[in-house]
Amino acid sequence: MKHALTAAVLLGLSLGAAAEAPKGDAERGRLVFGQCRTCHYPEKTYGDHNGPNLYGIFGRKAGSVASYAYYSDEMKQAGFDWTPELLDFWLANMGKFLPNSTMVVFQTTPQQRADIIEYLKQFQD
């Protein structure tokens, strides 16, 4: 529950900036996501890779893909559901939000994060 509260606080802090967030473009997101494919697949049919599959990430509880066995303890205990806003905040602030996670994050701009998120929105039921 500690992480759910932390997520809520951090999300609240980032909502002011959300009004200024750039509009995402899925095609640009596909191109930027190329660096993420080292570890993640968004397509349902591919399964897990070095990281968990990201199909249906939005609305899914953090650290909950049953087929992926390598979540950090912090991610398994995070206690929140992924939203586009939380994913954006985490990608921008790895050292502050779930800092003990084992995920490697490439530095991205706000536009790149918006594009990646728009791209990932396509991969859900």
NORHUFEN-V662156 format. One record per helix or strand of 3 or more residues. SS is the DSSP state (2 for helix, 1 for strand). FROM is the first residue (numbers start at 0). TO is the last residue. If there is no record, write none. Layout:
ss->SS from->FROM to->TO
ss->SS from->FROM to->TO
//
This chain:
ss->2 from->1 to->17
ss->2 from->25 to->37
ss->2 from->43 to->45
ss->2 from->72 to->75
ss->2 from->83 to->91
ss->2 from->109 to->119
//
